[in-house]
């Protein structure tokens, strides 16, 4: 069995859930190594399988003046250093087909951004790396769309796919999370992941001093969405975590403070263990006779 399939099976079998977590973007090698060390310690203590996440390039920033990251070559070197130093798998995102081969040499999971979840060429290029593919549901998509996106991965010869809920547009500058999607997305016949941080973004909803806008967010509601997701019975939790969210260069308003990570995860593990969310309720509609 190849390493990707082995990891995929381990994540599918994770109880009560697996964790994809890390800072939104690579700020420096020192910071990434620090965050990886802290996250591994917390995940190991709680018995949660961890895949470390960070991006080498944020290609879809609100403003062209915003920080994007170190770029492909330098970013992959840093992520590889994390992988070797702490012996943890890596997930990072791609935006173009030409990035997939290089990313596939380092990352264990390739993530497809929500805006690109229907881009066939990108999905196929990612699938052909043989790595696990995590597809984020577009903010503009019904959950049923994810079955088609997952099938594109399989038709390219890769069975190792998962789908991720990250909220649905509600007006111009807000997202909502419909808990029904966690159940409906199971129609894709693969693990379902809940992105509990991006789903609380307020896209281009924050005005900047001197003009312009940036994405805001509702960090205080992250526990609310997280509790809902694990109660419903998702297979994995995706969350962005930062040791200093107020000074994070990207998505600061929706990154969860590292100081509160263990406390939140402990609660989520407790909820998930008592919930029967992963077991579909068998409804008996025959007449009831006491």
N, C-alpha and C positions, 0 to 999 in steps of 0.2 A: 504494500500500500504506500503511495507517495505521501510526502510530508503534508501537502495541502489537504488531502482527503483525511489524513490522520487528525490534523488540527480541526478540520470541519466537524468530524464525528465527535471529537472531544467537546467542542462548543455546543453542538446539538444536544449532547447528553448532560450538559452542565446543570447542576441543581444548587440553588433554585434558579440561577441565571448566570450568564457570563457578562463581562464588563469590557467595553471599549472606552478608554478614557485617556485624557491628556490635555495639554494646552492647545488652543485653537491653531496656533502657528508657531513654527520654530523661530524663536527670538535670538537664541544663541546656543552654542553647544553646551556651555556651562548650565544654562537654565534647563535645557531639555534633560540633561543627565540628572540634575537635581530632582526634577519632577518625576522622572521615570523611577528613580530610587524610592521616593516617597510613595508613589502609587503602588509599586510592587510590594512594599512592606505592608501597606494597608490591605491590599487585595489578598495577599498571602495569609494575613492574620484572620481574615474573614472566610477564607477558603473559596474565593471567587476567581475563576480563570480570567486572567487579564490580557488584553491586547492593547498595547500602548499606541495612542493616536496623536499625531500632529501633522500639520501641512507644511510642505516646502514652498508653496505658492498659493496665495489667495487671489485667484484670477477674477473673482466676481465681486470685488469690493465695490461699495457704493460710489466712491470717488477715486479718480485716477491718481490722486495725491496720497491715498492711504497706503500704509505699510502692507507689503505683500509677502514678505519672507525672503529667505536666502536664495531661492531658485532651485531648479532641479538638481544640478550636479552637487552643489554644496549641501543642500538639504538631505539628499540621499546618503551622503557620507556621514552626516550627523545621526540620521536614523539607524544606519548600519552600526554605528558605534554604540548606540543604545541597545540594539539587539544583541550584540556580542558581549557588552559589559554586564548586562543584567539578565541575559538569557530569557528575554520575553519577545513574543511575536509583535509585529508592527502592522498598523493599518494607516494608510494615507490615501489621499484622493488624487485623481487625475482629471484633467480638463480637455486634453487633446489625445488623439490616437497615437501620435508620435511619442508620447510620454510613457505609454504602457509597458513597452519592453524593458526599458531601464528601471522603471518602478517595480516591475515584477521580479527583478533580480534581487531586490532588497525587501520589499513589503511581503507580508504573508496574506494580508487582505488588501485588495484594491477597492477603494470606495468611489462610487459614481455620485457626483453631486446631484442634489434634487433638481436643479434647473436642467440637467442633462439626462434625466432618467429614461428618456425615450429615444436618445440618440443612438441609432442602431450601430453605426460604424464604431462609436466609442465603446459600446457594450461588447461588441464582437472582438475588438482589439484587446480589451481587458480580459475577456474570457479566454482568449487564446494563450495568455500567459500561463494558464493552469492554476493561477492563484484563486483563493476564495474571493468572490465579488459581493460587496455590500452595496445594494442600490437604494439610495434614498428616494422616497416618494416625493414627486414634485408637489410644491405647494398649491399647484393649479390642477392636480390630478385626483380622480376618484381612486379609491383603493383597488378597484378591479384592474386598473392599468398595470399594477405591479405584477400581476400574473403574466401579462404579455412581456414585460421587461425581463422577468426571470426566465421565461421561455427562450428569449433571444440568447441568453447566456448558455442555456442547455443545448440549443441548436448549434451553437458554435463548438460543442464538444466538452463543455464544462458543467458538471453537475453541482459544483460547490458554490451555491448562491444563497444569499440572504437578502431580505428586504427590510427597510427601515422607515418608520413613521416619523415625520418631523414637523407636523402641523399643516394646516390648510389656510389659505388666505381668507381673511375676514375683513372685507373692505380694502383700503389702500395701504394701511400701515400697521396691520395687526394679523396675528395668526391665532387659530384656535385648534385644540386637539379634540377630535371626536373619538372617544374610547371604542366605538364600534369598529373603527378601522383596525384596531389590534386583532380583532376576530376576523373581519372580512379579508384582511391581507393574508390570512392562512390559506386562502384559495391559491396562493402562489406555490403551495406545497414545499415550503422551506422555512427556516427559522425567521421569526419576526423580532425585530429590534425596535426599541423605543428611544428616540433621541429626545432626552428630557431637558436639554438646554436650548438647542436651536429652535425647538418648537415654541419657545417663549420669546423669540425675537419680535421686534416691532420694526420691520424693514423700512429703512429710510425715514424712521419716525422720530429722529432726534435732531433738532436744529442746533447748529454749531455757532459759536461766537464768531463774528466776522463773515457769516454767510455759509451756505451749504448745509447739507444734511448728512447724517450717519445713522446706522441702525441702532435702535435702543433695545430695551428688553425688560422682562419682568422676573428678575432673578429670584425674588421672594416667593414666586409660585412654582419654582422647580420642584420642591418637595411634594406639592400637590399633584403635579403631573406624574412624578416618579411613583408615588403611592398608588395612583390609579393604574399605571402600567403594570406594576408587579402584581397587583390584585387581580387584574384581568388575566395575567399569566404569560407575559412576553418571554421570549427565550433569552434576550439580551438587553442590556442597558447601554446606551451610548451617552456619554456626557463629557463636556469640556470643563476642565478643572484648572485653576490658576492659583498660585500662592499670593498674588497681589492683583486681584481682578480690576481694581480701580485704575491701575496703571498698565493694564494689558493693552497692547497696540491694536488688537483685533477682538471684536465681540466681547469686550469687557463686561457689558451689562448682562450677559447671559452665561458667563463662566462661573462655575460653582467654586466657592473659596476652599482651598486645600484644607484649611484648619477645621472645616466642618464635614469633610468627606467621610471620615470613618463613622461619625455619628449618624449621618444620613444613610449610609450603606447598611449599617447595623439594623436600622429600622426597616429598610426595604427587605433585607433578608428575612426578618421576623414576619413581615406581612406575607411575603411570597411563600414561606413555609406553611402558613396556616390556610392560605387560599387554595382553592381547587381550580384556579383559572386555567391551568394547562389541560384540564380534563373537561371536554365538552359535555355540558349538561344534557342528559338524556330525558327529553320531555315526553311523558306518556299522556296522550290525548284521549285514551279510552275513557268511557264514563266512570266516574268515581263512585264506588259503593263502600261506605264505611263498614 
